[in-house]
């Protein structure tokens, strides 16, 4: 028995309508998908991404989004290509969080939390950031475009300027304006204290810090 053309056309139109209803939420989700703060560029050892759905292995090409944490094993390193230009590397035994990321068009900026471990942010040569902060339990390092390291323990923070200028502000009550580091300068910030005056780090300390913080 043949199906009347009008009936077949109506069934087809209903099917198309239902398909559109199904695709619309997906289209809206794709349109609203957040921009990544960066993507994993290189991995050495065991590195995990911790997010709402639970921890997953960090693989090359994986997006890093606001709210994510990056955790490296005791013999692991990871390098992240930042969407705003430049890169961020985390050394062994580090726990780094992406607390905030605003993409280009809204004033590109990022706020990263370093619970423990060592990172190196190399922002030279990329697009200029409107703001880039790394916060630990004792200090905040603020830059726009430079190359620097931050190492955090529960009680201290060490910041070193490889190139450019870095402002370091202590989180202790009553701390005054930031200490300004220039290439070769470092500062140590103890819990409850202001940043120490800038000093040129010795070659041995610089070499050891960069070796742990850099992934070739």
Secondary structure, DSSP 8 states (H G I E B T S, - for coil): ----HHHHHHHHHHHHHHHHHHHHHHHHHHHH----SEEEEEEES-EEEEETTEEEE--TT-EE-TT-EEEE-TT-EEEEEETTSSEEEE-TT-EEEEEEEE-TTS--EEEEEEEEEEEEEE-TTS---SEEEEE-SSEEEEESS-EEEEEE-SSEEEEEEEESEEEEEE-STT--S-EEEETTEEEEEETTS-----EE--HHHHHHHHHHH---
